[in-house]
Amino acid sequence: MAENKNAQQVREITDKLEQGIKELFESERFKEYLRTMSKFYNYSFNNTLLIAMQKPEATYVAGYTSWQRNFDRQVMKGEKGIKILAPAPYKAQEEREKLDPLTQKPVIGADGKAVTETVEVLRPAFKVVSVFDVSQVLRPAFKVVSVFDVSQTDGKELPDIIVDELKGTVENYEAFFDALRQESPVPISFEDIPGGAKGFFSPVESRIAIQEGMSEIQTVKTAIHEIAHAKLHAVKPDEKATPEDKKDRHTKEVEAESVAYTVCQRYGIETSDYSFGYIAGWSSGKETKELKSSLDTIRKTAAEMIEGIDAKLKVLLAE
């Protein structure tokens, strides 16, 4: 009976979550956020690695003039640029048929053949030369350029759909967090996490880290988010791959935050301002396809966590 009641409550909460995100998608706040995010260039996998190696905490990066022109922000004095590779087209000579400027048809010479001319053209960064000579298949043309993270700039604030941090206390916080520790499949520790992250689950080290010094609500919400990752997205090298293992990062983040929102709501902990924006930010476009495709997983995981927390909290409070 209790299990059915939990499942019903979870369904009501996730329905509220769907509606809340839908309303956020339709808001002017989200439209402004998308307009700004569209100005950031999508970097290649190699450049993403270069950025991560030089500045792991980087979030939004752009060139010096791009920060000025597109975002009304200025790179601060003394900041060191992040070096990446940009395609550099190159000039080449090419024989082409000469076209009549009026008819745009090939000019025919006295010998009855099309007249050709040598023109200078701009080649893209890569050119397929021959499918037989592997050494010449691609001709790379790159130049080193500098980009800067938003943390290295100052000026007009970027619009965001996520509040910076949840504030407030949680009833019976110590007991509740102890229950979360027991519910977690991996150890939880507090530490000073560089780069502004509020927490992380490390599949390799099989542990959860949470930023120290946060409010009780933010700490609890973050812990549940990371526990959801540990339950749903842990690496299982000795087991056969499952559909869960093939989910992309967007889907995994939407699942973890949806579980966190649902569990928090069940215990009267309000995280809507944070969770709605977080899930919207990780969703594709102006829809919640990741949320819809994962609802069964989210509801099942949230219900199981609530059942486990209830049992552990009952014992802890009695003690």
Number of C-alpha atoms within 10 A of each C-alpha: 6 8 12 10 11 18 19 13 17 24 20 12 20 21 12 14 20 18 13 17 22 16 12 18 22 11 11 10 13 20 16 14 15 18 11 15 14 9 13 16 11 10 14 12 9 11 16 13 14 16 22 14 11 13 15 13 15 17 14 13 22 19 18 18 14 17 23 17 11 12 17 15 20 18 22 13 8 7 12 13 17 22 15 20 16 16 14 15 16 14 10 10 11 12 10 13 15 17 16 11 9 6 8 9 12 16 16 15 10 7 7 8 10 15 15 16 10 11 12 10 12 12 14 14 15 16 13 10 13 11 10 8 9 10 10 13 14 15 13 14 16 15 10 11 14 15 21 25 22 19 15 18 19 14 14 11 10 13 15 17 22 17 14 9 15 20 13 12 14 18 12 10 14 13 17 20 19 15 21 21 19 15 21 22 16 19 14 19 14 13 12 14 14 10 12 11 12 21 21 20 23 16 15 8 8 14 18 22 21 23 20 14 11 16 15 18 21 22 25 21 25 22 27 26 24 29 28 27 22 22 15 17 21 17 15 11 7 6 7 7 11 9 6 14 14 11 12 10 11 15 21 22 23 26 28 25 25 28 31 25 25 30 25 21 17 16 13 10 19 19 20 20 15 19 26 26 20 20 25 23 21 18 19 13 11 16 14 20 14 20 25 12 12 16 19 12 15 26 24 15 21 28 25 17 22 22 17 16 22 15 13 19 20 13 12 14 12 6 7
